[in-house]
C-alpha cells in the first residue's frame, strides 16, 4: 500500500515528439513549458518517458507518412509495455483524428492544434496553470521562433492548412512584445517571426495590416540583435514594411516569401491572387527599397495544372537570378481542397525530375553568388561547434533551411556569439572563413 501511494505522487515523465515546421516547434515549446508548470517532468528521451505526446504534421504526403510511422512505432512500444500513455496532437490529429482512432487504437487520446490545457489535463487532472506564458525553448538559446498569428484566410487551392488550423487570428501586439522581452531575458538574440501568413497580421484585430508597426516595436526591444521575417504572403504584400526593414539595423535584410509558382496560368489555378507580372514588380520594389536584401521562396512543381510550358517558364524565371534562396516541394494532393478535384495526373517521377532540374538551376546561381563573397567581410552568428569547427550564419540565412558559414579559429568562440569574418572559399550552399583576432 505504501509503495503504491509513493508511485501515485511521483510526477510523470513526459516526452514530446515534434514533427513538421517551425510553427509546430513553437507549439511544442509552449506545451513543454506547461508540463513543468503542472508538476510533470519533461524528458527528451522517449525511453525514459511514461507518456509520449506526438505533435504531428499533416501538410503534405511525406509529412503525413512520417507522422503516421512515428505513431505506429510508439504504439508498438506501448504494446510491449514500454509506454503507459500515448497522446497524438497537432495538424494530422486535427484533420484525421476519427480515422486514426479506428486504425491505431493504442493511442489513448487525440487532440487538435493548440489544445495545450486539454492535453495537460488529460495527463494531470489537477491542472494548476493554464497558458501563463511558460515556454521551454528547443532551439539553441540564442535564437527563437516568435509566432505572431495562427491560422490562415488565404484560399490557396492546394493547401489544407485552413482546414487544420482554422482562419487567421492575430495575437495582440502587447502579448508578442511581452514574449519577445521574456525571450531576450533568457539570452535570445535572434527572433524569427512566423505565422501561416505574417503579412496578414493585424487585419482582424486592428482592421488594417500592422506588420510594419509590429516590426518597429520588436526592433525597439532592448537586446534584440536580429529579427527575421518568414512566411510573407506575396498577394497584397504590405509594402510599408520595406522602409522599416531598410532603416532598422537589427532587422535582417531578408524576407521569406513563398511564391509557389511563377506561371500566371498555374498561379490562377492555385488561387494565389497574383500574376507573374505583379510578382516581378513586387520583387523589383523590394530590391529597390531594401538594397542588398536576400529573397527566399518556395515553389511547388507537379501541380495538376502545370504543363511542360509552365515548368519551362518557371525554370527560365529562376535562371534570371531574382532569388537568393529557394526550396522546392513536389505537389501533394490533399483531400477537400479546391485542387483535389483536379486529381493528381503528373507522375511522381516527373515531379521529382522537375524538382531536381529547378534546384540545380538555383544551385548554380547560389554558387556564383557565394564565390562573389570571397574576400568580403561578413557578420556571422555562431550556431554550433562540430569537431572543433564553428558553424554559423549571416543575416541573409535562416537556420536549417539556408546557407551556412564554416569557420576555423585558433581563438575559442562561443555559440550565440557574433563575429566578423573574411570569406575565403565558397560552395553551392556554404561559405568558408577563418577568424583571426
N, C-alpha and C positions, 0 to 999 in steps of 0.2 A: 504494500500500500504506500509506504514511504517513497519507494523508488518511483512509483507511478506518479505521485504528486510532484516530485522534482522534475520529471520529464515534462509535465504539463506546463510548468512555469519557465522552462528554458525557452529563450527566444528561438524562433525558427530561422534556419539558414535558407536564404532565398537567392537564386541566381537569375539573371535576366539575359536572355539571348536576343541581340538586336540584329535585324536583317533589313536591308534596303538603304534608303537615302539618309541625308543629314537631318531631315525632319523627324525620322524615326529615332535617330541618335538623340536628338533633343528630348523627345518624349520619354525615352528610356532613362535619361538623366534625371528628369523630373520624378519618374517612378522610383528610381533607386534612392533619390533624396527623401521621398515619402516613407520608404521602408524603415530607414533609421529613425525617423520621427515617430514611429509606431512600434518600437521595441522589436523590430525584426532585423536580423543580421544579414547583410548582403555579402555574398561571396562570388567572385568571378569564376570560381572553379565549380563546374557542374557536378563533378564527382563528390563534392562536399556538401551539396545542397539537398535539403529536404523537399524544397519546392522550386520548380523552374517555370519562369514566365517567358514565353516566346513572343516577341514583338515583331509581327510578320509584315511582309511587303507583298502587295498584290498588283504592282504597277504593270509589269509585262510578264510573259510566259516564263522566262528564265527566273525571274524573282519569285513567282508563284511556285515554281518547281522547287527552288531552294527552300522556301518556307515549308512546303509540304514534306519534303525529305527530312528537314530538321525535326518537324513534329513527329514523324514516324520513328526516327531514331530515338527520340526521347520517350516515345510511347513504349518502345522495346525495353528501355531502361526501367520504366515503371513496371512492366510485366515481369521483369526479373527481380523486382523488389528493391531496386537501387534508387528509387524515387518515390516519395509519398504523394506529391501533388503536382499535376501538370496543368498549367493555365496557358491559353492561347489568346493573344490580343492583337490589336493593330488592324491594318488595312484588309488583309486577306480574311481575317475573322469577321470584320465588319460586313464584308460583302458575301462571304460564303459560309458563315458560321453554322447555319442549319444543315447544309450538306456535309460539312466537315464533322459535325457532331454525330451524324449517322455513320460516316466512313471510319472515324477514329474514336471509338467510344472510350479509349483510355484517357482522353483529355477530360479533366474534371470540370472546367468552366471555359466558356468562350466569351470574350469581351470585344467591343469595338475599339475605335480610336479614342484617345483622351479619357478613358474610363479609369483614371488613376485611383480615385477614392473607392470605387466599387471593387477594383482588384484588391486593394489593401484590405478592405472589409471582408472579402471572401477568405483571406488568409488569416486575418486577425480581427475577429468580430468586435473587439473592444477598441475600435478606431478612435484615436485621440485627436489627431491633427488632419486637417484636410486642406491641401494646397496653400500652405503658408509661405511659399517661396523656396522651399527646400529643393536643392538640385545638386546632384553629385556628378561632376564632370568626368566623362570617359575619354575625352581628348587630352593631349598634353596640356598642362596647366596654363601655357602661355597663349592658347587660342581657344575660342568657344563659339558655338553657333548661337545666334540670337534670333529666335522666331518672333516675327512681328505680326503674323496673321495665321489663320487656319482656314482651310477650305478654298474653293475656287468658284467663280461665277462665269468663267470663260466657257464657250460651247464647243471646244475642240472635238472634232468627230471621233478621234482615235482614243480619247482619254477617259478613263473610268474614275479619276480622282474625285470629281464631284459626287459620284455615287458612293465613294468610300469615306470621304472627308467632309462632304456637305458643301454648302455655299460659303462664300468668303466672309470671314469675321476678323476684323482688325482688333488688335489688342490696344487698350488705351495707351497713349503716348507716355503718360507718367509711370505706368507699370513697366514699360520697356526700359525707360531711363533708370528706374529704380533697380531693375535687374542688371543693367549694364554696370551700374555703380557697384553692386554686390560682386559681380564677376571681376571687375578691376581690383576690388579689395582683396580678392583671392589670388591675385597675381596674373590675371588675364591681360594680355597686351593687344591681341587682335580679336576683334568682334566680326563674325561672319554673318551678315544679315540674310535671313532666309524666310521663306514662305512659299506657298504654292504659286502665288503671283505677287511679288513685292511691290510692283508698280501700282497695284490697286489700293495700296494702303491708305486708309483714312476715308475712303469714299462712303463707307457705311456709317462710320462714327461721326465724321466731321462734314459730310456732304460734299467733299471735294478731295482730290488726291493730295495727300500731305506728306509724301515721302521726302520731299526736299526739306521740309521743316523738321522731320524726324532725324534725317541725316545731320542737319545742323546741330540739333540738340545732343545727339550722340557724340558728335565731334567735340562738343564743349565739355563732355565728361572728363574730368581730370584723370590722366593716366592712360587713356586710350591712345595707342600709338598707330594702329592700323584699323580701318573699318573697310570691309569688303562687301560689295553688293552682289547677291546671287539672284537667279530666277526672275529676271526683269522681263516681263512680257512685252513684246515689241509693239503690238497694236495699242494706240492711244498712250504711247510712251510719254511720261511726264518730263518734258524737256527742261523744266525749271530745276531739275536735279543736277544738270550739267555744270552750271556755274558754281554750284556748291562743291561738286567733286573737284573742279579745277582750282578752286580757291582755298580749300582746306587741306593743309599739309598731311593730316592724319587720315584722310580718306584716300584709299588706294585708287590709282588711276587704272581701274579695272571694272568691267561690267560683264557679268554672265547673262546673256540674252538669248534664250532658246528660240531659234527661228523655225526649226523642224523641216523647212524646205525653202527653195527659192523660186521654183516654178509657180507662176500665178495660177496655172491650172490646178496644181496639187494643193496650193495654199487655199484656194477656193473650196475644194472638196474637203479639206481638213477643217474648214470653218475657222480659219485663223484671223479673219477680219483685216487682212493686209495683203498688198500685192508686192511683186518683186520691185517695182519702181519705188514704192513707198518705203520698202525695207532699205534699198540702196540710198535713198535720200536721208533716211534716219541715220544710217551708219556714217554717211559723209558729214552730217550735222554733228554727231557725237565726236568724230575725229577732229573736226574743226574747232568745236567748243572746248575739247579737252585734249590738247596736243600730247602725243605720246601715249595715249590710253591703250590698254590691252583689251581687245574684244574677244570674249569666249562665247561659243554657241554649241548647240547640239542639233543634229539632223536625223531624220527618220528616212531610211531607204526601204524600198519594197512595199510602200503604201499601195493599196489596191488601185488607185487612180494614177499611179506613177508609170508613165510609158518610158520606153528607151530614150525618147527625145527629152522627156522631163529630166531623166537622170543625167543625160549628157549636158543639159543646161545647168544642172547643179554642179557637175564636175567643172564646167567652164567657169562658173561663178567662183568656186573655191580656188581655182588656179589663178584668179586675178589678185589674190592676196589680201582681201578685205579683212580676213580673220587671223588672229594671233594664236588662239587655242580652239580646239574643236573636238567634240565627241560624236560618235555615230551609233545609233540604235537600228536594229532591223525591226520592221513592223511586226507588232504582235496584235492579233485580232482579239478584241475584248467584248464580252457579252454585254448586250444592252446599250452599247454606244451607237452613235449615229453611223459610224463606219461599218458596224457589224453587218449591215445588210449588203455591203459591197463584197462580202466574202473575203477570201484570202488567196487570190488567184496566182500570185507570184511565188514560185517555189523557193523554199528556204535556201537552197544552194545559190540561187540567183541573188537573193538578198545578201547573203554572206559575201558573194563576189563583189557586189556593188559597195558594200561596206569597206572591203579591203582596198578597192580601187580609190575610193574617196579618201580614206585615211592615208594612203600612200601619197596622194597629191599634197595633202596638208603636211605630211612628214617632211617632204622636200622643202616646202615653204618654211616650216619651223626650223629645219637645219640651217637654211640660208640665213635666217634672221638671227639664230644663235651664233653663227660664225661671225656675223657683223658685230656681235657684242664683244668679241675678243679684243682685249686691250682697254676696254672700258671699265670704269669703277662702278660698282653697284652695292646698294644697301641690301643686306641679307639677314633674314631671321633664322636662327638655328633651330631646327625641328627635332633632330635626334643625332645620336652618335652610334656609328656602326663600324666595328672593327678598327677603332681609332680614327676613322674618317668622319668628318662632320657633314651633315646633310641639312640643307636649308632651302629657303625660297625667297624670291624677290617679291616686291609688291604686285608684280604682274602675274602671280601664280597663286591659285588656291590650293590648300592641302589635298592630297590624294588624287586629284584629277589633272594637275598641270605639271609644268616643268620643275625640275629640282636642281639645286646647285650643290656640287660635291666639293668640299673644302679641306685642304691639308693645312695643318697649323702646328708649329712647334710650341706655341703658347696654348695652354689649356683654355678651352672655351666652354660656355655653359649653354644648355638647352634653354631656349627662350631669350637668348642674347642677340642683340642687333650688332652687326659688324659691317665694315666697309671692306670689300674685296675687289681685286682686279681679276677679270676673267681671262684665263689663259688658253682654254680649249673649249670645244663645243661638239655636241652630237644632236640628233634629231630632237630629243626631249630633255637633254641635260646640259648643264654648264659646269665647267671645272675651274677651280680657283685655288690659290694659295694665300693664306692670311699671314701677314707679317706686321708686327707692331711698328 
